[in-house]
Amino acid sequence: MAATRLGTPRILAAAVRGSIARPRLVIAAWLAVVGLALAMLGGAEIETSTDSILDRSAPAWQFYRRASEYFGEDEVLAVAIEGAEPYSTVALRSVLDLSDRLDGVQGVRRVDSLSTLPLVRQSGDGFVELEPVLAPGFAGSESERSALALAVDGDPIAKRLLASDDGRVLAVNVYLEPAETAAYEAVVDEVEQFAASASARVSGVPIFRIASNRQLRSELVKFVPLAVIAVGAVLLAAFRSWTSVLVCLLVSGAGTAVVSATMIAAGFPLTFTTLILPSILLALGAAYTMHFLTAARGVGSHETLSVALVQVVGPVALSGITTAIGFLAVATVRIEAITLLGVFGSLGVCAVFAASATLAPALLSLIPLGDGVPDLDRWLRGPARRWIVSLVARRRSAIVAIWLAVCAVAVVGLTRLEVETDATRWFARGTDVRDSYEWIRDELSGISPINVVLEAGPETRLDSAEGVQAIARLGDELRRMEHVGKVLSLADPLGQLHAGFGGVGLPETDDLVMQYMMLLESVDYTRDLVTADGRRANVVLRVDNNGSSQLLAVARGAERAWQSHGLSDVSARATGIMFEFARVQDDIASGQLRGLLVAFAAVGLALLVVVGRPLLAILASLPNALPILVWFGMMGWARVPLDAGSVILGSLALGIAVDDTIHVVANYRRARGRGVDPYRSMHESLHRVLPALVFTTVTISVGFGLIGLSEFALTRNLGLFTAGLVGLCLLADVTLLPSLLLWLEGAELKPGPPPADPPGDAGYP
């Protein structure tokens, strides 16, 4: 269903004419469909958990789940309690209270604290004790505190894991079991309630996940209605007509409701990724409808309305096709949540186009816009249009040179652009979530877990003297790595026991290791470090940087360190919940960028259909590609990373920009097909489409700019970046695109004044 260079596909023309001829039937059909959709949306499930973006089909995820079966889950809540002095009585009693409070709570796998984690120390008669240093009968005497401080200071495992270097901050580490969301949040709520009563701080992966979920739900309720109101206000200011507002919002809302209901009917909840679809589809629906509104202004009869809208529907269809293809390219990412975004994004584009091509003509045939022309519309079609065309005709070489120079600078910026997602940066400084994370990281160690799982061959045991020595070498290498705050492995408790019995370093015989392992059977955390058969071991890292690229760098560095210092018949593989989140960010970014390349190819083909000349199609594609290049380059220069949210900017902006480009080129080629010279053809094209281009950009910028008021960086960046990028795309479409079109055809500025009102535009004689 491709549009010809100067015509409109018959099926689209028939759809527009049929909607105008039988408007009540079309409106009734849409009301029935939307009513059914709204009824289905009433039972919509909203799953904003960040878990939805995990790639559960990948071998890496399967390995993570097997590792969790061997060593337990690595989800941990870190509760930090600050005392007025080192090992203060109040802080120590808070540790006792919280540890006792969480004992046996559903969803809690283990609690590590000074009251639960055995430390190796010698008793007064020379015997080695393996017991917690904080007993339930703790009275808080000076002698008790001094003995406790001495034991902790001499234990490298406890330092920066259970107590800060100076002893003022004590930690309770709560390890969670996998559970349903409600039970999972119940444990977090319990810990947060205690922290509030004890003036403690809480952080950990579960805190960020739950806080992100709650924030996204809040943003959905607050900003989507505000964005709709803002869009309506802009439409009213632009068209001075409540009819225009009503038509635009009804059309955009109808298409968005239909695709949302389709997703629910297929059994998929609204997720962390698909929650952005309504905003995107409302924006695209407004862009498509705007062209019908500007074409319908001042049109009287149904016949004249049909002629005006048929000329619009072809270019709108082409822009919809290219945007839908871009979404489908995103669907090639193996992550289910991203696949759903691609599939239902593509369906949504089709739905809002169908609404704009049928419901909009039907509504406009019953409630015409009238003859009144707002001053802004008149100014855009008149003085603004004349100034733009005169500028590009006289200075097109300078305009192209400026764009190329800016792009050259942007290319350098691209080399500085990082693909990085850090959930800690989603929250502003001054919020409890971020401040607690940074404070605990500085006082104790990071809360982002990475596990290095070692798997031995059939002839090797990792709980042997040789295996423990190799694990110790790996631990030493990891402690020297940047961003690694804490390392815990089987070598640590064995070294502690060996020192307690007067040994130096690590046990040197397998028999001695076996004896120590028997003593450690009562210590819960050792089950996180080695399996009973000794074939698998786990080196636990707590990383001080939550950025995805840093987490992946630590993971890959750990694997390389084992290759250099480990045993030849033992493999090392990094895993963990934070490793999975970090790995997925790269997959999302690469998938989105791959989709963007496919979308660019689709744009080129669409423009080739419109203009029929390969070179002209390539040149007309540049105003779509260069603004995105410039924007990403600016992000690189500003050191703003491309994260899981902002990476969709390209596809979103391209979908909006190509709509403007196709309308400019289509109307320009239509005039050229009638024999009009290039200069006057550009006048005629911008006379027809400039108001729609400007109103669309302003509407989308206001809608997304309002979202930019959010305190949640993931939402704020998407809103602000989208608003800025669509503005840059408009600048390219009214400066670079006309310059390239006129330059290609060798057009020269005609003598005399430019035409004030090109012919052939309904309502403008």
Summary of the structure (lengths in Angstrom):
residues: 765
radius of gyration: 32.1
end to end distance: 33.1
largest distance: 109.4
contacts: 2839
relative contact order: 0.13
helix: 65%
strand: 9%
